[in-house]
C-alpha cells in the first residue's frame, strides 16, 4: 500500500493516525490532534522498519519507514 490510507484497510475506521517520532514537546494543538486520533507519538528513535501510521480504532500499523 502506498502512503497513508484515509481509512484502516482492516476495520475501515477513520481517521488513521500519523506516527510522530523524535523527542517531542507536545503543543496544545498536538494534544488536540492526539485526542482526535489524528496523530500518535512513536518514541524517540526511528528504526528501520518502523511504521508511519496507526489505526486509531484497531491499532493496525503499516507502511514501514526506510532507513534514515
Buried (B, 14 or more C-beta within 10 A) or exposed (E): EEEBBEEBEEEEBEBBBBBBBEEEEEEEEBEEBBEEBBBBBBEEEBEEEBBBBBBBBEEBBBBEBEEE
